[in-house]
Amino acid sequence: MAIKQLSVFIENKQGKLSDAVKVISEAGIDMRAMSIADTNDFGILRLIVSDIDKAKTLLSEDTVVNVTDVIAVKMNDKEGALYNILKVLEEANINIEYTYAFTTHEVGAYVVFRVGDVAAAEKALTDKGFELATEKDI
């Protein structure tokens, strides 16, 4: 049930983010989730999009683009919801490399995790009753 995510390496300069988003938008690709981590010189733009292959091809013309597997867990809008997810991953000895969240009209919130062992994380979470998103859900 892993979801494919693009990691796009872009210079940390004015207009570079806009350029990447423009390429995706003009191609008719929907951005479903986005996160940016930056340093002084470059940033990593992480995207979940409606057409991963097309977006990768278009963005690869100007920069380095990687595809990684992530998991997205449905998160209730209640106190402790994130903690309950994190506790399951911790108890299963799953290392979290990074996380971010996004919302949808239909479901509410999802929290995305890049983890060291996707299959183990999926099993630990589903065994505890958590709902994972598929690419169709997003």
C-alpha positions in Angstrom: 0.0 0.0 0.0 3.0 2.3 -0.2 2.5 5.6 -2.1 5.0 6.9 -4.5 6.4 10.3 -3.7 8.7 12.6 -5.7 11.7 14.2 -4.1 12.8 17.1 -6.2 16.1 18.8 -5.5 15.9 22.5 -6.3 18.1 25.5 -5.7 17.2 27.7 -2.8 16.7 30.7 -5.1 13.8 33.0 -5.8 11.4 31.5 -8.4 12.7 27.9 -8.4 9.7 26.6 -6.5 7.4 28.5 -8.7 9.1 27.1 -11.8 8.7 23.5 -10.6 5.0 24.0 -9.7 4.4 25.7 -13.0 5.7 22.7 -14.9 3.4 20.4 -13.0 0.4 22.6 -13.3 0.8 23.2 -17.0 0.9 19.5 -17.6 -2.4 19.0 -15.9 -1.0 17.1 -12.9 -2.7 17.5 -9.6 -0.5 18.1 -6.5 -2.1 16.1 -3.7 0.5 16.8 -1.0 3.7 18.9 -0.7 6.5 19.4 1.8 9.7 21.4 1.6 12.9 21.0 3.6 15.6 23.5 2.9 19.2 24.4 3.5 21.0 27.6 2.5 21.8 26.3 -1.0 19.1 23.9 -2.0 15.7 22.4 -1.0 14.0 19.1 -1.2 10.5 19.5 -2.6 8.5 16.4 -1.7 5.3 15.8 -3.7 2.5 13.3 -4.0 0.9 13.9 -7.4 -1.8 12.4 -9.6 0.7 11.3 -12.3 4.0 10.3 -10.8 5.7 9.1 -14.0 4.8 12.2 -16.0 5.8 14.6 -13.2 9.1 12.8 -12.8 9.9 13.0 -16.5 9.0 16.7 -16.7 10.9 17.7 -13.6 13.9 15.6 -14.4 14.7 17.8 -17.4 16.1 20.5 -15.1 17.0 18.8 -11.8 17.5 15.6 -9.9 14.3 13.8 -9.0 13.9 10.6 -7.0 10.9 8.4 -6.4 10.5 7.0 -2.9 7.9 4.9 -1.1 6.0 6.5 1.7 3.0 5.5 3.8 0.0 7.7 4.5 -2.0 7.0 7.6 -5.5 8.3 8.2 -5.4 10.5 11.3 -8.5 11.5 13.3 -9.0 15.0 14.5 -8.7 14.2 18.2 -6.2 14.8 20.9 -3.4 12.2 20.8 -4.1 11.0 17.3 -0.6 11.5 16.1 0.9 10.2 19.3 -1.0 7.0 18.9 0.4 6.4 15.4 3.9 7.3 16.6 3.6 4.9 19.5 2.8 2.0 17.2 5.8 2.7 15.0 8.1 3.1 18.0 6.9 -0.2 19.6 7.6 -1.9 16.3 11.1 -0.4 16.2 10.3 1.5 12.9 12.7 4.4 12.2 10.9 7.5 10.9 13.1 9.5 8.5 10.5 12.4 8.1 6.9 13.1 8.2 4.3 15.7 7.0 0.5 15.9 6.8 -2.2 16.9 4.4 -6.0 17.0 4.3 -8.6 15.8 1.8 -12.3 16.8 1.5 -13.4 13.2 1.7 -11.4 11.8 4.5 -9.9 14.5 6.6 -6.2 14.3 7.5 -3.5 11.9 6.5 0.0 11.9 8.0 2.8 10.8 5.6 5.8 8.9 6.8 9.1 8.0 5.2 10.2 5.0 7.2 13.1 2.6 7.2 10.9 -0.5 6.6 7.7 0.3 4.7 6.3 -3.3 4.9 6.9 -3.6 8.7 5.3 -0.2 9.3 2.3 -1.0 7.2 1.8 -4.3 9.1 2.3 -2.7 12.5 -0.2 0.0 11.8 -2.9 -2.1 10.2 -2.6 -4.7 12.9 -3.5 -1.9 15.4 -6.5 -0.9 13.2 -5.1 2.1 11.5 -6.3 2.9 8.0 -3.6 3.4 5.3 -4.2 5.4 2.2 -3.6 3.9 -1.3 -2.7 5.9 -4.3 -6.3 5.6 -5.4 -7.4 7.2 -2.1 -5.3 10.2 -2.8 
